[in-house]
């Protein structure tokens, strides 16, 4: 069964983000969905034809992680945005304070990661085994993810996420993004992985 792209048109008109930037970004996301499906089909056909010991199979299998994570990270990114934003729920604030000392420290850390030089993602993970939040830089879609950790807040810091509207002023983009984060969705994701 192929993956279907999710519809994020409800974000059109999001303050701080031009409609053109969002539409371009949605199109890019849809490309990841399309390529994930193409790779899944090609890999299945190669297994059916007993070609899994070929260099082509190995390369397609490696590429699958890039496309799949590109699809999923964009879904998480768009999914933790909402017009008007949503305040941090009390339980999430309590966990942040436990893990970072204060909400302010958490924000400083995540914003600092988000504005570092380079392309990639800034992600708040929940370490399921240790039951703590961590802010992490992900350089490529398929490199740098932490084992046994679930992404709960995701920020796209590839240039396509902000340059049309902000040029090279990434910090301005992060400030605009911060105003539209749906912290209730972030906490919902935490609960899915056992957060209480």
C-alpha positions as CSV (number, residue, x, y, z in Angstrom):
1,X,0.0,0.0,0.0
2,X,1.6,3.3,-1.0
3,X,2.2,6.2,1.3
4,X,-0.2,9.1,0.8
5,X,0.9,12.7,1.2
6,X,-0.8,14.5,4.1
7,X,-2.6,17.7,3.4
8,X,-1.2,20.7,5.2
9,X,-3.2,23.4,3.3
10,X,-4.6,24.6,6.7
11,X,-1.2,26.3,7.2
12,X,-1.8,28.6,4.2
13,X,-2.0,32.1,5.7
14,X,0.3,31.2,8.6
15,X,1.7,34.4,10.0
16,X,5.4,34.8,9.2
17,X,5.2,32.4,6.2
18,X,4.3,33.5,2.7
19,X,1.8,31.3,0.8
20,X,4.4,30.8,-1.9
21,X,7.0,29.5,0.6
22,X,4.5,27.1,2.1
23,X,3.3,25.9,-1.3
24,X,6.9,25.3,-2.5
25,X,7.6,23.4,0.7
26,X,4.5,21.3,0.4
27,X,5.6,20.4,-3.2
28,X,9.0,19.4,-1.9
29,X,7.4,17.2,0.8
30,X,5.2,15.5,-1.8
31,X,8.3,14.7,-3.8
32,X,9.6,12.7,-0.7
33,X,6.4,10.8,-0.6
34,X,6.5,10.0,-4.3
35,X,10.2,8.9,-4.1
36,X,9.5,6.8,-1.0
37,X,6.8,4.9,-2.9
38,X,9.0,4.5,-6.0
39,X,11.9,3.1,-3.9
40,X,9.6,0.8,-2.0
41,X,8.2,-0.6,-5.3
42,X,11.7,-0.9,-6.9
43,X,13.0,-2.7,-3.8
44,X,10.1,-5.1,-3.7
45,X,10.6,-5.9,-7.4
46,X,14.3,-6.6,-6.8
47,X,13.5,-9.0,-4.0
48,X,10.9,-10.8,-6.1
49,X,13.5,-11.1,-8.9
50,X,16.2,-12.3,-6.3
51,X,18.4,-9.2,-7.0
52,X,18.9,-8.3,-3.4
53,X,22.6,-9.2,-3.6
54,X,23.3,-6.5,-6.2
55,X,25.0,-3.1,-5.7
56,X,21.8,-1.5,-7.1
57,X,19.7,-3.0,-4.3
58,X,22.2,-1.8,-1.7
59,X,22.1,1.7,-3.1
60,X,18.3,1.8,-3.3
61,X,18.1,0.5,0.3
62,X,20.4,3.2,1.5
63,X,18.5,5.9,-0.4
64,X,15.2,4.7,1.1
65,X,16.2,6.1,4.5
66,X,16.8,9.6,3.0
67,X,13.4,9.7,1.2
68,X,11.4,8.1,4.0
69,X,12.9,10.3,6.7
70,X,12.5,13.4,4.4
71,X,8.8,12.5,4.2
72,X,8.3,11.8,7.9
73,X,10.4,14.8,9.2
74,X,8.3,17.1,7.0
75,X,5.1,15.6,8.3
76,X,6.3,16.2,11.9
77,X,7.5,19.7,11.1
78,X,4.3,20.8,9.4
79,X,2.3,18.9,12.1
80,X,3.8,20.9,14.9
81,X,2.7,24.2,13.4
82,X,-0.7,25.9,13.7
83,X,-2.1,29.4,13.2
84,X,-1.8,31.3,16.4
85,X,0.4,28.6,18.0
86,X,-0.6,26.6,21.1
87,X,0.9,27.2,24.5
88,X,3.0,24.6,26.2
89,X,0.9,22.3,28.4
90,X,1.8,22.1,32.1
91,X,3.1,18.5,32.0
92,X,5.4,19.3,29.1
93,X,6.7,22.4,30.9
94,X,7.4,20.3,34.0
95,X,9.4,17.8,31.9
96,X,11.3,20.6,30.2
97,X,12.1,22.2,33.6
98,X,13.3,18.8,34.9
99,X,15.5,18.2,31.9
100,X,16.8,21.7,31.1
101,X,16.4,23.6,34.3
102,X,13.8,25.9,32.9
103,X,11.6,26.6,29.9
104,X,13.9,29.5,29.0
105,X,17.0,27.2,29.0
106,X,15.1,24.8,26.7
107,X,14.1,27.6,24.3
108,X,17.7,29.0,24.3
109,X,19.1,25.5,23.5
110,X,16.6,24.7,20.7
111,X,16.9,28.1,19.1
112,X,20.7,27.9,19.3
113,X,20.7,24.6,17.5
114,X,18.2,25.9,15.0
115,X,20.4,28.8,14.0
116,X,23.7,26.9,13.8
117,X,25.4,27.1,10.4
118,X,24.6,24.3,8.0
119,X,21.6,22.5,6.6
120,X,19.5,20.1,8.5
121,X,16.9,19.8,11.3
122,X,16.7,20.8,14.9
123,X,14.8,18.1,16.8
124,X,13.6,17.7,20.4
125,X,13.7,14.0,21.1
126,X,12.2,12.1,24.0
127,X,14.7,9.4,25.1
128,X,12.2,6.6,25.9
129,X,14.7,4.6,27.9
130,X,16.0,7.4,30.1
131,X,12.7,9.4,30.0
132,X,14.2,12.7,29.2
133,X,14.1,15.4,26.5
134,X,17.1,16.1,24.4
135,X,17.6,18.8,21.7
136,X,19.7,17.5,18.7
137,X,21.0,18.6,15.4
138,X,20.3,16.3,12.4
139,X,22.5,17.1,9.4
140,X,20.9,14.9,6.8
141,X,17.4,13.2,6.9
142,X,18.9,9.8,7.5
143,X,22.0,10.6,9.6
144,X,22.3,11.5,13.2
145,X,19.1,10.2,14.7
146,X,19.3,8.9,18.2
147,X,18.4,5.2,18.9
148,X,15.5,4.6,21.3
149,X,14.5,8.3,21.0
150,X,11.2,9.7,19.5
151,X,11.2,13.0,17.7
152,X,8.5,15.2,19.3
153,X,9.3,18.8,18.1
154,X,10.9,19.2,14.6
155,X,12.3,22.3,13.0
156,X,13.3,22.3,9.4
157,X,16.5,24.4,8.9
158,X,17.2,23.5,5.3
159,X,17.2,26.8,3.2
160,X,14.0,25.9,1.4
161,X,12.2,26.3,4.7
162,X,13.0,30.0,5.1
163,X,15.1,31.7,2.3
164,X,12.2,32.8,0.1
165,X,10.8,34.9,3.0
166,X,13.9,35.6,5.2
167,X,16.9,35.3,2.9
168,X,19.8,34.4,5.2
169,X,18.2,35.7,8.3
170,X,17.6,32.3,9.8
171,X,17.1,33.7,13.4
172,X,14.2,35.8,12.1
173,X,12.6,32.6,10.6
174,X,13.0,30.8,14.0
175,X,11.4,33.6,15.8
176,X,8.4,33.5,13.4
177,X,8.2,29.7,13.7
178,X,8.3,29.9,17.5
179,X,5.0,31.9,17.4
180,X,3.2,29.1,15.5
181,X,4.4,26.0,17.2
182,X,1.6,23.7,18.4
183,X,3.0,22.6,21.8
184,X,-0.1,20.6,22.4
185,X,0.8,18.5,19.4
186,X,4.3,18.1,20.8
187,X,2.9,16.8,24.1
188,X,0.5,14.5,22.2
189,X,3.6,12.9,20.5
190,X,5.2,12.5,23.9
191,X,2.2,10.6,25.2
192,X,2.3,8.3,22.3
193,X,5.7,7.0,23.5
194,X,4.8,6.6,27.1
195,X,5.2,10.1,28.6
196,X,2.9,10.6,31.6
